[in-house]
Amino acid sequence: MPLVQVLRERLRGYRPRLEAMVFGLSLLGILDVVHLLIQQERSFADGCLGGSAFGAGPSMFDCAAVTTGAGSTLLGVPNTIWGLAFYGMVGVLTIAVFWVVPRIRKWVHGARLGALTGGIAYSVYLAYLQIGPLDTLCLLCLGSSLITTFLFAGQVALLASSPTLPPDSMSSRLAKRQVALFAYLIAAAAVLVGADLVYFDETSAAAPQARSASGSAASAQCELDDSKTPLQDQGSSLVGFQDITEGSNESGVTVVEYFDPNCPHCKDFHQVMKRVVDAHRDEVRFVYKPFPLRRSSLPEIQALYVAAQSDKFAEMLEAQYARQGPGGIGMGDLRTIAEEIDLDPGVLSERVEQNEYRDQVLQQRKRAVKVGVDSTPTVLINGHFVESRTQECLNTFIEQAKDGTLGGTASG
């Protein structure tokens, strides 16, 4: 029998176990992408997986960098959205393989093969970006690539094997069993997605209470973060000529703050930082380093740099914090802010849309991760990571840095 005819017959046939496996993998892919979206919304506060040690420190895993860096979008659409659409399409096509008549089934098989071929090719490209240019990995992204690989292998196995059932033969008992299996898998996936959403929503809600309790305990004891190695050069290597600075450039004390304008904790800490800056403006150099936790922060961060060139950084940052929301700030809001603080909205939007500062911001973020920055806000004083970020403790650490005694535990 000619090869073309053999393939046609195999595409028209049905293999219950392999089809169930492909359908299950498509739902697993949806779970992976949904979890990635949840952690991205939480700014990967607990690492790539959420509550996992992976990605929680200066390591090879940095999901935030991968989901904001090169190759994080395709045709302007985030890869997470493409991922949901891809796995959803594979799942729908798998149900169609079961549902349609044999003469149409071969076309459905062909469509799924085409989607999986494109999916595996794009997954290889994204894996190359993580291993190569980005030089960091996202566990959930790699998990998605692995699922896509298994899906593609399953499709190849379908083509390489003879149909379990002839094209025109399927008992009502088998049909009912397949329908029940698909329904169970869908229900299980829905329950897992719901549990994922509820769990991390409750975790986020409980976090402020935990921070409040830890803040009360820390009020009596000011501590540096001993889990992170201080920089030997007192943090001078972190500061570049393009950085946004305030205070005395001749000072022997440098305070570096890493922040994201979409980070609620940064918004709260900003008021503390303002009071510390006012108290030490003439004797300390303060360096502001935007650290994007998500893609939507990049336009806002670039607007901060544009504003800084007109000495409007503080006004721009205050306005961005005031408009802070779960979806970030759009270009319309940035233009409105520009008008409010006497910047040219047209110039600002043009420079932001040209991504004038994008590479600088991402390179700066990459450098920060390598030295130990893994969340926002993060504060370093003369290269020492600060654990206790109350106004009293920051004042204490600054005085110790001026005296050359910074590096231990002090009463606050």
Secondary structure, DSSP 8 states (H G I E B T S, - for coil): --HHHHHHHHHHSB-HHHHHHHHHHHHHHHHHHHHHHHHHHTTTTTTTTSSSSTTSSSSSB-HHHHHHSTTSEETTEEHHHHHHHHHHHHHHHHHHHHHS-HHHHHHHHHHHHHHHHHHHHHHHHHHHHHHTTS--B-HHHHHHHHHHHHHHHHHHHHHHS--SB-TT---HHHHHHHHHHHHHHHHHHHHHHHHHHHHHHHHHHHHHHHHHHHHHHHTT-B-B-TTS---TTTTGGG--TTSEEEE-TT-S-EEEEEE-TT-HHHHHHHHHHHHHHHHHTTT-EEEEEE--SSTTHHHHHHHHHHHHTTT-HHHHHHHHHHT--TT---HHHHHHHHHHTT--HHHHHHHHHTTTTHHHHHHHHHHHHHHT--SSSEEEETTEEBS--SHHHHHHHHHHHHHT--SS-B--
